[in-house]
Amino acid sequence: MPRFFVAASNIFGGMAYLNAVEIEHLRALRIRCGESFTVCDGAGKDFTCRLTKLTNDCAEAEIVDVSPSKGEPSVFSAMYIAYAKGDRLETAVQKSVELGASEIVLFPSARCVSKPETLSVVHKTGRLQKIAEEAAKQSGRGKIPWVTAVSSFQNAVQSAAKTDLPLFLYESEKQNNLKDILNNTAGFKTVSIMTGPEGGFEPEEAAYAAENGMRSVSIGPRILRCETAPLAALAAVMYHTGNM
């Protein structure tokens, strides 16, 4: 069933009122009055709706059923992804949302090829937020993950370390692998996954992360691309916690 995100403020009185963007989406899907679709309020509720009115500037739908969104995982996962060049960030954001990421935080790292300036960061996060919304809609999510950015590697570490299970993916880690860490950590409700840029993390960055509460882990003997590593780790976490 087609899915639309509608602000909670536009869902009231047994009706849902869609904005201009969603009206275009309705028309593109050729949904007509009397036909049904799903509206999500972005806060974890799904509404089965029947279209009752559609004009060039107005779309109204009657709510016929309400249920909790089924697409939200039981574990809160924060993805900390270093800036990357080209469309690699777009891929990482899109697929992270599909896999169940709760939020995505971009950060600079010493080996980043791409280090956007302030105005560029605003533009980049805005564009990636739209990608996250489309991915949430496509994958049946009940919430749209926020895409934000921090100004430094240190700020990223300090934020990521606040979760129950703060994971720092480091290709030079020889002792701890992700599988063992997950098997030996029970009952975590929040997890952060921090991954580096094209050239990986500097040893000094890995040391800073360890000193400030991050758990350094390896995800295997192969070196993964910067857009692949966060997805592999997130998929492992989701599978381990029964969310896949």
Secondary structure, 3 states (H helix, E strand, C coil): CCEEECCHHHEECCEEEECHHHHHHHHHCCCCCCCEEEEECCCCEEEEEEEEEECCCCEEEEEEEEEECCCCCCCEEEEEEECCCCCHHHHHHHHHHHHCCCEEEEECCCCCCCCCCHHHHHHHHHHHHHHHHHHHHHHCCCCCCEEEECCCHHHHHHHHCCCCEEEEECCCCCCCEHHHHHHCCCCCCEEEEEECCCCCCCHHHHHHHHHCCCEEEECCCCCCCCCCHHHHHHHHHHHHCCCC
